[in-house]
Amino acid sequence: MQKKVLVVEQSTYSLSLMSKLVRKAGLQPVGAHSLSEAKFKFGQALPEEFLCAIVDYHLPDAPHGEALDFTIDAFLPTIAVTNNNDASTRTAVLARQVVDYIPKENGQLYDYLSRLLARLEKNKHVGVLVVDASRHSRQTMVSLLKRHHFIIYEAGSVSEAIDALDFHSHIQLVILSDRIDESSSTDFIATLRKEFSKEELAIIGVSNIESALLSAHYIKSGANDVLRKPFCYEEFLCRIMQNLELIDNVNTIREAANKDFLTGLPNRRHFFYSVNHSFKNLPSNQALALLDLDYFKVINDTFGHDAGDHVLKHVAKLIAQAFDDVYVARFGGEEFCIYLPLFSPENAFARLEQFRTLVEGSVIVYDNTEISVTTSIGLSTRPSHNIEALLSDADKLLYEAKANGRNQTCITQ
């Protein structure tokens, strides 16, 4: 796992601050005040353990960026920091293959560094597609993207780009040149927008043509952003980060809206959306189960509500693992729902009974106290094209299971 970050900074205060930012990103800082100390500490670990390096341009034993050369030659993605923002320093830094260049001017730049560290970790799972008929132009952009851990794909034509998007669902960003063969870039963008929303796939248009009208045309056709060549590397990176952060933020909001805040399972609203979206007509062979934890109020009253929450999260984890191939949700309180499409009554009953036994045999430890819990289950297997009717039937069967002594599965007779 690439969890270490080499931080090379002569100032004790700055080293402490940057190390704090590294830890905030869930990574482990390895600090050094000089190039010689950095070489020693890097040599004490495996190179594969390091995600990147944060390196001060001016060090006592490396006054002209020699420490940057060391980390780059060691194949460490390197973020350069410096006290100076003069043109000569900036030119010297950007002449090297650094990930980014951050002058220590104000606190906001440290926030940017924190975001950049988080991005480098996320980028290892993000696909970027570069579409340009010119191989040289593609390679220029690819060489910049490689510094940031992206999974990179190239396409020289529209057809190649479509194939890449069809085969690689983790592509979140398309960088599209105005030099493609089969059709205009704006037509291709409009085509992509029929399938992918801006919240799913970011598109950045890249053009050699200096025209405000062209930029507007790109945006109106569905592009998220536009860059003109020759572009500044820092601008290129900032545009990419902003667009990917937008996708991340939308996904975070979507997850918050769709998931139960305590257990992480889908909530009731998302359950109905998922089932109705997947099936225009519910299959004739199906089953729906309502599960309710027995005597849950007693657990809350005896051990406290925090213990009750711990029990709910434990059972939810069991549900997520045992029913990862079907539709599950927390409906509220101690009640959960499981929908099993294309299941015979016999198979559904066996599956739910196996789970009931699993819950019964679980010992949940909270605050050095062992807590046991059981569950009652109502299982409806009636043919129906109405999910609400199935729920109503399962609810009656759940009531029957509780009335008959709890810790059992009642199924449609």
Secondary structure, 3 states (H helix, E strand, C coil): CCCEEEEECCCHHHHHHHHHHHHHCCCEEEEECCHHHHHHHHHCCCHHHEEEEEEECCECCECCCHHHHHHHHCCCCEEEEECCCCHHHHHHHHCCCCCEEEECCCHHHHHHHHHHHHHHHHHHHCEEEEECCCHHHHHHHHHHHHCCCCEEEEECCHHHHHHHHHHCCCEEEEEEECCCCCCCHHHHHHHHHCCCCCCCCEEEEEECCCCHHHHHHHHHHCCCEEEECCCCHHHHHHHHHHHHHHHHHHHHHHHHHHECCCCCCEEHHHHHHHHHHHCCCCCCCEEEEEEEECCHHHHHHHHCHHHHHHHHHHHHHHHHHHCCCCEEEEEECCEEEEEEECCCHHHHHHHHHHHHHHHHHCCEEECCEEECCCEEEEEECCCCCCHHHHHHHHHHHHHHHHHCCCCCEEECC
